[in-house]
Amino acid sequence: MKLLAMDTSSLACSVAVQSGEAVIERHEEQPREHTRLLVPMIRAALGEAGLAVEALDAIVLGNGPGSFIGMRIAASVAQGLAYGAGIRIAPVSSLAAVAAEVFASSDAAQVVVTQDAHMNEVYLGAFGRGDHGIPQALFAERLCGQVIIDELDEDAAASRFAAGAGWQRYPALLAANNGLIGNTSPVLYPRARYLLPLGVAALAAGAAVAPQDLVPAYLRARVAAEPDSASP
């Protein structure tokens, strides 16, 4: 399968191309540079893989939740490329991509992912380890404050990891859930290579959409003016 994956929902701009078993990735953490970086990164990754956009089977999009501005950058590029090539988009959770990297690099049974939503809030998702390390959502992703996560229980704390930049931004959130999370992962932002298996699963489940039908998972309507640090 030939896939292009991209995510600009966080401070990282990430692109990966899969061709058979080979994966080529470009990943940079440069806030507010996504508009400049994304298309050249896509061209470089496709060029290294020796693929044209028209040769792709689908585009895998990190569909948030995350920065409104960042999400729109990747969504717009994905829609344009998919429309021109006549292919579909497999939208997958950017939070799940973070969990997928943690599962791939640790023995975690569960991963709780947060990303900074600003205004003292985070985007929250929790995932169990599914077959082949594919994250399985434990509850619906949501926007929340620095509160105890009621769905978590202490029994699984030893094998439960915290990941994502939200925990660093709001340490009070980790303190509030201290007895529920036993480990902290250094993984902060979604990487496109970990979107790829999620995209394969989404395609197998029939969850891909035509480019004009893509609906980004904002979780919150755009505020009038995002803080500078919110913009990628």
N, C-alpha and C positions, 0 to 999 in steps of 0.2 A: 504494500500500500504506500502511496506517495501523498504525504501530508505536509502542509505548512501550518505551524502554530505560532501564535503571537499573544503577548499580554503587555498592556501598558496601564494596568489598573492601580499600580503602586508607584513607588519611586524608581523601580526598575523597569527598563525597557528590554523585553526579551523576545527572541525569535528562534524557532527551531524548524528544521526540515528533516523529515523522515523519508527515506527511500529504501524500501526493503528493511533490512536490519540496521542500516547505517543511519545515524542521527548527527546532524550538524547544528550547532547552536551558536547564537550570538547573544550575549547578555551584558548589559551595562547598567550601572546604578548612577544615573546622572539626572537629578531632579530638574524638571522644567525643560528637558531637552528632547522629549519623546517625539515631538513633531519633526525635529531635524534628524533624529537618529533612525526612526522606524523603517522608512522605505529603503534607505541605503543598506540597513542590516538585512532586510528581506532579500534585496538584490544580491548581496554578498553570499548569503546562505544558499539561495537557489543556484547561484553561479558555481559555488563550490560543489554542490550536489549534481551539477550538470542538468538541471531541470528548468523548464519553462513553466510559468503559471498554468498554462493550458494542459500540462501533463499531470497536474495534481488531481487526486481523487476528491479532496475536500480541503477546507481550511478549518483549523481548530482555533477557536477564539476564547481566550480567558475573558469571561463575560462579567467579571466583577463578583461581588461588590467591591467598590473602591472609589477612587477619585472620579468625579463626574467628567472632568476635562480629559483625564487620562483614558478612561473607558471609551469616550467618544473618538479619540484618535485611532485606536486599534479597530474599533467597530467600523468606522468610516473606511479605513483602508481595506479591511477584510471584505466589506460589502462591495467596494469598487472592484477588487480583484476577483471575487467570486462571481459577480455579475458579468464581468468581461470574459471570464473563462467558462461560464455556464456550469458552475459547480455549486455545491451547497456548503453551508457553514455549520459546524458542530460547536454550539456554545457550551462551555463547561465552566464550572466554578473556579475562580481564581483562588479562593480559600482552599478548595480541595487540592489544587496543585501544590500548595504549600504542604498540606498533609501528606500528599504522595511522596514528596521528597523526604519527609521525616520517616515515613514507613520504609523507604528504600535504604535509608542510612542508619536505622536503629531497630531495636526490637519492640518499639512502641505498639501497644494494642489499640490505643486511642490517641487522637491528637485534637487539641482544642486550639483553633486558629483565630487570632484577632488581627485586624488591621485598623490603623488610626482613621477614624471618621471625623475627627476634629470636634469642637464644641463639647469636649469631655465625653465623647462617645466612641465606640468601636463597632466595626463590622465583625460579627461573631459566627463561627461555624464549628461544629464538632463532628468528628469522623471516627468510625471504627475501621480496623484493617479488614478489607474484603479479600476475595480471591485475587491472587497475583498482586497483592498490595494496592488494589484499587480502593480508594477511600469510599466508605459508605456513610452517608449523612445520618447522624444520630437524632437530629431535629432540624427544623427549617432554619436556614441562615437568617440572621436578624441584626438590626441596629440596637445597641443597648448601652447603658451607662456602666459605671464602675460598681457592679452589683454581684451578689452571689449568683452563680449559674445553677438554677434549681434542678435542672435535668441531670446534673452530675451527682454521683454517689461516691462515698469514700472507699468502697470496696475495690474499685478499679484504679485508685489513685497511683499506686506504685508503677503501673504500666501506662499511665496517661501522661502525655507530653504537652506542654504549651509551646506554640510556635507562632511566628508572625510578629510584626513590628508594634502591634497595639499593646502588647505586654510591656515593652520597653517604654513606650510613650506614657502609659498610665500604670505605674507600678502598684498603685492602690488596688487595681483590678486583680492583680496576681495575689496581693496580700489578702483580699477578700475571699479568694478561693484557695488559700494556702493548703488546707487539708484535703482538697479535692484533686490537686495536680502535683504529681510527684517529681516531675522532671521538666527541665526547660531546654528546648532545642535552639541552636543558633540560627536556624533557618528563618529568615525574615520576610522575603518577598517571593512571589511565584516565579518559577523558571519555566520557560517554554517547553523544554524537553520533558517535563513532568505533566504538561498538558496533553502530550501525544497519546499516552495510554488511556487517558480519560476521554479523549476524542474518539479513539477506536471503539471504546465501550459505548459512547453516545451514538456513533454511527451504527453499531450493531443493534442498538435498542431503537433505532429509527427516530432518534432525537435531533437529527440535522434539519436545518431549515433553509428555505430559499433566502437569498440575501435581503430581499425586501421585507421579509417577515421577522428579521432579527429584532429581539427586544432585550436591550441591556438590563442587567439585574442591578439597578441603582440602589434599591432599598430605601432611598430617601430622595425626594425631589431636590434638584439643584438649588443651593442657596444663592442669594443675590450676588455675593462676592466671596469666593473661597479664599482663605488665607494663602499667602504665598507658598507656604510649606505644603499646602494641599495639592498644588498644581504640579504635575510631573514635569 
